[in-house]
């Protein structure tokens, strides 16, 4: 089973740290963010597809052909055209009927929530936040499947958001994302089209720490230490 990790972004909000280091290699607790993501993957995932872009050669040099015991395939996103465009670059590595995970390469996630997605044919994690405006905001159907997802809305319809963990099958590639005003193709718009034909089940995340700004790295490190002391990691 594969996990596609979208690691092509410039990490502009992480400057100046990201001026010389790609965001996925910035460290929390002495380990790169990429390490924390891969470490949380279930044992079923034995291959990675990493989509690189900005300073991508550093990611290739750091990870090599295998990372934490998992074989790696690399794809390169030449232009910053959004996360859906990055995902489509990995399409050649996915077989018809094959399920695969998709992650953004800049957040910390709990292993239990990721693992629980495997109970469904297609799934995503969700969680609540105080200010959802900078995330993909979601609404659910009564059966817990995804009803609606909107990327970074000015007027959020709920406080429930997507932490960026998805379990897809090849059908996601049948739906084109819409071009955003910033000239990017967002995955969430393709997901919104897909759920008309193929339901996506939701799993409440057991842990999620978004990393957006330099100060988030030290905050995340403190939280991981507290969880370790409490025996939660």
N, C-alpha and C positions, 0 to 999 in steps of 0.2 A: 504494500500500500504506500502511496506517495503523499507527501505534504509539499504544497507549493508555497514558498515564502517570498513575498513581494518586498524586495530590498533595494529598489532602484531610486528612491526619493533622495532629495538633497538635504532634507532635515534643516530647513532654513530657520525654524524657530529654535534650533539647538545651537545656533551660532553664538560665540566663536568656536565652540567645541567641534562642530561639524565642518569647519573650514578645512581641516586637514585629515579628518577621520570620518568615514561613513557612519551614520547614526546607528546601524545595527551592530557596530563594533565598539560603541561607547559602553563603558563598564558600570555595572552595579554589583557591589560586593566582590570586586576583583574579577568578574566574569563579564564578557560581552553580552549585550541584550540578546544576540542571536543564540548564544549558549543557553540562556534561560528558556527561550522558546523551544529549542530542540529538546532540551532536557525534560520538558513537560509533555512531550508527545507520547502517546500510548505505544506499547510494544509492537502493535500491528503495523506501524509506520516504519518501513525499512529503507525507503528512498526519499531523497529531498530533491526538489527542483527549486533552485534559487534564482530569482530574476534580479539581476544587478543592473546598475546604471551609474549613478554618481560615485566616483572613486571605487568602482566595482572591482578593480584589480586587487585592492586591499582585502576584500572579502574572499576572493578566490585564493589569494596567498594564505590567508588565515585558515580557511576551511580545508583547502586541498581537495582531493578526490573523495574523501570520506570525512564525516564529522560526527563525533560521538557514536561511531559504529554504523553510520548510515551512509550509503552511497549517494553522491551528489551529481546532479546534472545542472549545468548553468545555461541561462539564457540572458541576453543583454538587451536592455531597453535603451535605444540610442537617444530618443527624445522623450521628454517628460509628458506623456500623453494620457496619464491617469492610470489608476489601478486596474481597471478592466482591460485596457490595452496591454498592460504588463501581464495580466493573467492569460490573455490569448496567446502570448508568445510561448507559453508553456503547453499549449494544446497538443503539440506533436508528441508529448510524452504520456498522454492520457489515452487509454483504450476505451472503446465503446463499452458502456456498462460498468466501467471502473469507477469506484468512489475515491475521492481524494480530499484532503484538507487544504484550506487556503488560510494563510495568516499574513497580517501586516507585520513587518519585521521590527517593530519599535515599542511593543507593549509586553508586560508580564502577565501570564495567564496561569490559572490553576489547572493542574493535571486532571482532576476529577471531572470538571466541566467539559474538557476536551474529550475525555474518554466516554462520557455519557452520550455524546453525539453519535457514537457508533451504534447505538440502539435503534437508530432511525435510518431510512434510506437517504434522506437529505436533512441537514440540520444546521442550526447556528446557535451560538450562545447569545444571551441577552442579560442585561442587568439594569438597575435604576441608578440615576445620578441626579444631583441637585440641579445642574445646569446642562441640559442636553444639546445646546445649540451648536456645539462643535463636533457632534458625532452623528452617526446615522440613527435617526429616531424611528422607533417601530411601534406598530399597533398589532395586536394579536386577535385571531379568531377565538371563538369560545372553546375550540378543541386544542388550543395552544399552538396552532400553526400560524405562520406569518401572514398577516393581512395587508400590511403596508410598511414600507421603509422609505424614508426621505433623508437625503444627505444634507446635513448641516442646515436645517430650516431656521429661518428667522423667528418663526412662531411655532415652536414644537407642539405637536398634538399629544405628547405624553412625556414622561420622564424615563421611559424605557428605551434603552439604546442598544446598539450592536457593538460589542467589544472587538469585533473583527476576527472571529473564529467561525469558519464556514466548513461544512461537509457537503460537497457537491458530487454530482455525477456528470457525465459528458453533456447532458442536456443544457447546462449553463452556457455552452458555447453556441447554442442555437439562437440566442437572444442578444441583439446588439444593444450596447449602452448608448445613451443619449449624450451628445456633445454639450458639456457644461459651458457657461459663459466665460470661464477661464481657459477654455480650449482643451479640457481634459474629459476623458470618458470614465465615469464613475461606475464601479461594480454594482452599487446599490440600484441603479436604474435598470440594469439587466436583470437583477434579482426580482425587481418589482414586476417585470414582464414574465419572468419564468414561473412565478407562483400562480399565474392564471391557469397553467397546465400541470404543474408539478409542485405539490405542496412542500413547504419547508417547515420542519418541526423546530421548536425552540427548546433550549435547555438553559436554565438559569446558571450563570457562571458562578463557580465557587470562589473565584478570586480573579481580579483584574486590576492592574495598575497601569494606566496610560502614561507614557513618557512623551511629553511635548516640549518641555523647557529644561534648561540645564539644572535648575534646582530640583526637578523631579527625580534626578538620579540619586541625590543624597536622601531625599524623602523615601524613595523606593528601598534604598539600602537599609535605612532605619526600620522600615516596616518588615523587611525580610528577617532582620535580626530579631525583632520582637516575635515574629511568628516562629522562628527557630527556637527561641527560648521557651515559647509556649507549646512546642512540639507539634506545630501545625505544618511544618515543611520538613 
